[in-house]
Amino acid sequence: MPTFLIQASYTPDGTKGLLGEGASGRRAAVEQVVAGLGGRVEAMYFAFGADDLIMIVELPDSVSMAAAGLTVKASGALQTRATPLLTLDEIDEAARRQVSFRAPGA
């Protein structure tokens, strides 16, 4: 199942919601969304700095990730970034594939 790194920062309204609900309440909400799409939350951490929240989630496909991202962003409570994560085996497979490519100017 594809794995994604999610980095998020709360808006002021999202932060107010977090303060009222607590981290465990947000974890339950995230797990409900991810499970509803057929996935699972592998890890979820709160952080300092540019990102308030860092998660690793497994979802059935990129369309499921896009659906979750669009819905969350539309709420206005968070700004998010999703990065697909590849396994070592996937990179080994990619390295074995022949790609025909000509560099610009070559």
Contacts in CASP RR format, 6 or more apart in sequence:
PFRMAT RR
TARGET T0000
AUTHOR 0000-0000-0000
METHOD contacts of the structure
MODEL  1
MPTFLIQASYTPDGTKGLLGEGASGRRAAVEQVVAGLGGRVEAMYFAFGA
DDLIMIVELPDSVSMAAAGLTVKASGALQTRATPLLTLDEIDEAARRQVS
FRAPGA
1 39 0 8 1.000
1 58 0 8 1.000
1 59 0 8 1.000
1 60 0 8 1.000
2 58 0 8 1.000
2 59 0 8 1.000
2 60 0 8 1.000
2 61 0 8 1.000
2 62 0 8 1.000
2 65 0 8 1.000
2 84 0 8 1.000
3 42 0 8 1.000
3 56 0 8 1.000
3 57 0 8 1.000
3 58 0 8 1.000
3 84 0 8 1.000
3 85 0 8 1.000
3 87 0 8 1.000
4 56 0 8 1.000
4 57 0 8 1.000
4 58 0 8 1.000
4 59 0 8 1.000
4 65 0 8 1.000
4 82 0 8 1.000
4 83 0 8 1.000
4 84 0 8 1.000
4 85 0 8 1.000
5 54 0 8 1.000
5 55 0 8 1.000
5 56 0 8 1.000
5 82 0 8 1.000
5 83 0 8 1.000
5 85 0 8 1.000
6 53 0 8 1.000
6 54 0 8 1.000
6 55 0 8 1.000
6 56 0 8 1.000
6 57 0 8 1.000
6 80 0 8 1.000
6 81 0 8 1.000
6 82 0 8 1.000
6 83 0 8 1.000
7 51 0 8 1.000
7 53 0 8 1.000
7 54 0 8 1.000
7 80 0 8 1.000
7 81 0 8 1.000
7 83 0 8 1.000
8 51 0 8 1.000
8 52 0 8 1.000
8 53 0 8 1.000
8 54 0 8 1.000
8 55 0 8 1.000
8 72 0 8 1.000
8 78 0 8 1.000
8 79 0 8 1.000
8 80 0 8 1.000
8 81 0 8 1.000
9 50 0 8 1.000
9 51 0 8 1.000
9 52 0 8 1.000
9 53 0 8 1.000
9 78 0 8 1.000
9 79 0 8 1.000
10 18 0 8 1.000
10 52 0 8 1.000
10 53 0 8 1.000
10 77 0 8 1.000
10 78 0 8 1.000
11 76 0 8 1.000
11 77 0 8 1.000
11 78 0 8 1.000
11 79 0 8 1.000
13 76 0 8 1.000
13 77 0 8 1.000
14 76 0 8 1.000
14 77 0 8 1.000
14 78 0 8 1.000
15 52 0 8 1.000
17 77 0 8 1.000
18 26 0 8 1.000
21 29 0 8 1.000
23 46 0 8 1.000
26 53 0 8 1.000
27 41 0 8 1.000
27 44 0 8 1.000
30 41 0 8 1.000
30 44 0 8 1.000
30 55 0 8 1.000
31 41 0 8 1.000
33 68 0 8 1.000
33 71 0 8 1.000
33 72 0 8 1.000
34 40 0 8 1.000
34 41 0 8 1.000
34 57 0 8 1.000
34 59 0 8 1.000
34 68 0 8 1.000
37 59 0 8 1.000
37 60 0 8 1.000
37 64 0 8 1.000
37 67 0 8 1.000
37 68 0 8 1.000
38 59 0 8 1.000
38 60 0 8 1.000
38 64 0 8 1.000
39 57 0 8 1.000
39 58 0 8 1.000
39 59 0 8 1.000
39 60 0 8 1.000
39 64 0 8 1.000
40 57 0 8 1.000
40 58 0 8 1.000
41 55 0 8 1.000
41 56 0 8 1.000
41 57 0 8 1.000
42 55 0 8 1.000
42 56 0 8 1.000
42 57 0 8 1.000
42 58 0 8 1.000
43 54 0 8 1.000
43 55 0 8 1.000
43 56 0 8 1.000
44 53 0 8 1.000
44 54 0 8 1.000
44 55 0 8 1.000
44 56 0 8 1.000
45 53 0 8 1.000
45 54 0 8 1.000
45 55 0 8 1.000
46 52 0 8 1.000
46 53 0 8 1.000
46 54 0 8 1.000
47 53 0 8 1.000
47 54 0 8 1.000
53 78 0 8 1.000
56 85 0 8 1.000
59 65 0 8 1.000
59 68 0 8 1.000
62 84 0 8 1.000
65 82 0 8 1.000
65 84 0 8 1.000
69 80 0 8 1.000
69 82 0 8 1.000
72 78 0 8 1.000
72 80 0 8 1.000
73 79 0 8 1.000
73 80 0 8 1.000
86 94 0 8 1.000
END
